Amino acid sequence: MENKATWQGWTVGILGLWLLIAAFLNFTAKGNMWDNLIVGIIVAIVALYMIKPKPWQGWLSLIVGIWLIIAAFITSLQAHTPNMWNDAISGILLMIGGFGALGKGKEATE
């Protein structure tokens, strides 16, 4: 059976990688807010398409996407160190969900 979550997995995985990289860039607080908001919205929308073919990866991505949208409006998270941890952890979780959706599931085992 072919993998039906290919583009969604790549999108979420690459955005997770971006968040991990962005965690160590020196954005302003407003830049961090916009980064989290934009990535969160895109991830949440893409995750909705990923839930049916890859349930746990889709739900994980959706939850992290919603968290990023919420986190964008928590001003204490926009300072460099809290944002670094938030983006690093969120990025790793998104890479697990996104790139994990690219692998073959139980249907590949014989």
Residue pairs with C-beta under 8 A, 6 or more apart in sequence:
1 107
1 108
3 9
3 53
3 101
3 102
3 103
3 104
4 53
4 54
5 49
5 50
5 53
5 54
5 57
5 58
5 101
5 102
6 102
8 46
8 47
8 49
8 50
8 53
8 54
8 58
8 98
8 101
9 50
9 54
9 57
9 98
9 99
9 100
9 101
9 102
10 98
10 102
11 42
11 43
11 46
11 98
12 43
12 46
12 47
12 50
12 57
12 61
12 94
12 97
12 98
12 101
13 94
13 95
13 97
13 98
13 99
13 101
13 102
14 98
15 39
15 42
15 43
15 94
15 98
16 90
16 91
16 92
16 93
16 94
16 95
16 96
16 97
16 98
16 99
17 91
17 95
18 39
18 91
19 35
19 39
19 68
19 87
19 88
19 90
19 91
19 94
20 87
20 88
20 91
20 92
20 95
21 91
22 35
22 87
22 91
23 83
23 84
23 85
23 86
23 87
23 88
23 91
24 84
24 88
26 80
27 35
27 83
29 75
29 78
29 79
29 83
30 78
32 77
32 78
32 83
32 87
33 72
33 73
33 78
34 72
35 87
36 68
36 69
36 71
36 72
36 83
36 86
36 87
37 68
37 69
37 72
39 65
39 68
40 65
40 66
40 67
40 68
40 69
40 70
40 71
40 72
41 65
41 69
42 65
43 61
43 62
43 64
43 65
43 68
43 94
44 61
44 62
44 65
44 66
44 69
45 65
46 61
46 65
47 58
47 59
47 61
47 62
47 65
47 97
48 58
48 62
49 58
50 57
50 58
50 61
50 101
51 58
51 59
51 62
52 58
53 101
54 100
54 101
54 105
56 97
57 96
57 97
57 98
57 100
57 101
58 97
58 101
60 93
60 96
60 97
61 94
61 97
61 98
64 90
64 93
64 94
64 97
67 90
68 90
71 77
71 86
71 90
76 82
77 83
77 86
